[in-house]
Amino acid sequence: MYLTILLDAEDIVDPRSDDISLEIARMFAEEGAPASFGITGEKARLWEKRGRRDIIEAVSPLDINYHSNYSSVHPTVAEYLEGMGWEDGIQEVVRREGWGVTVMARIFGHPPTCWVTPGATWGPQVTPAVRLMGLKGEAYGFTHLENPAHGTHCFCGTLCYANNYYGGFDAAFSNDRAFEERWQRAHEEIVRRLRAGANWMSVYMCNPTTVRARVHWDKLNFDRGINTPPEQYRLSEWTSDAEWQVARRNMRRFVREIMRIPGVSGRTHAELAALAEPPPSKVTPSELQVRARLAGRDGISTEDPLLSPAELLYLWALWLDEGRPEGPLPWRYVEGPTEEAVPTPSLLALGTAVARQAAGALRREVERSGRLPANVTTAGATLGIGTVFTVLARLVSGEEGEALQVPLSPQVPAIGNLLASEVKHHVPGWLHKPDLDVSRHCAYTRLQSWTLKPALFR
């Protein structure tokens, strides 16, 4: 099982935290251990402004990840995406974050690998924006699959990392007993996932600041939508030098022990991106027919590593519209719909000729826009996209006749409703302004669940 050790450096308030980042970076180099280091754009710019070439040079050989431009400073990512549509939201992320990625690449001499979500501030428009900014993946987002063994997945065409294990190590490093308790729990969880057949997991090691700070920097200065002016920044009480020595010893033990677990192979996000299986170039009719038959049992499945439900539906439509050719069809990425589907009757009788017309209409819309439509209208009938999925699955699997009896169909994959509920529960609160409206965050997460599929590694 591949395992990624994660760290975040984001404290733009307390300069004392700089030396902890330096210490940790040097420790990983001395141990020869891989790590993915999420760094806020402003943190990197402060290191440069303060002349801390020692930190930049120590951190540069690690896998650098982009932890947003300003982390907890308002408006945060979720706040500036409030009320935005799909396309304008994607462009807003690129506008606010793209220059930070460029500057970070200059500072460290190479571009960051992944977007690493800061805290609980996220919106689904981030994920396609990640690719537009040249990043190779996203971690700490609010998407995942139903099968927990698939911690890595694709969402909106982007390699995503889910199911991070947060062990609460930060302050515990300074206390031998607390560290031992957390280490044993982490070890048990790593072994459990190994035995369950997981292909990857991550373990969050720490935020350098909170190894020594009694209170988190952003809780003191940016809670509930407030931006404290820099000249009024409040600094946390710091642990003693004796506690710091204990923390240094336990952090080193953490790195050594985790890499010694049998069956674990340490990999950074950069290494995993290079190991990820590419999408198929071609898909055969037999592969489409097998999946059409499975759809009768599984519905809109997001557990197929070859094709997301959006990609599958488009290829069904293409195959039918082309007259069921024998040769393979070209794969293409397909985005999910950006609007809700119309309600569908509990039982629908649809002529097969109309169903084939729907296939042609869907194909043309995807090739025009790059995404699934919310609805397909043909011969006077408007069908929700989930209903079209059910109809085309039946045609592709070989069902014929004057009319198809189509039962009530879900309009998104089942996991989409779960993801939307998790966004609604977890994104408000945190440090956000109290009246943050995440209704659009939830809606687009749900709709783009059509793009989900497992990501596999070579």
Secondary structure, DSSP 8 states (H G I E B T S, - for coil): -EEEEEEEE--SS-TTHHHHHHHHHHHHHHHT---EEEE-HHHHHHHHHTT-HHHHHHHTTSEEEE--SSTTSSS-HHHHTTT--HHHHHHHHHHHHHHHHHHHHHHHSS----EE--TT---TTHHHHHHHTT---EES-S---SSTT--EEEETTEEEE---EE---TGGGG-HHHHHHHHHHHHHHHHHHHHHT-SEEEEEEE-HHHHHBSS-HHHHHSGGG----GGG-----B--HHHHHHHHHHHHHHHHHHHTSTT-EE--HHHHHHHB----SEE-HHHHHHHHHHHHHH-S-S--SS--HHHHHHHHHHHHHTT--SS-EE----B--SS------SEEEEEHHHHHHHHHHHHHHHHHHSB--SEEEETTEEEEHHHHHHHHHHHHTT--SSEEEEE---SS-HHHHHHHHHHHHHSSSTTS-TT---HHHHHHHHHGGGG-EE--B-
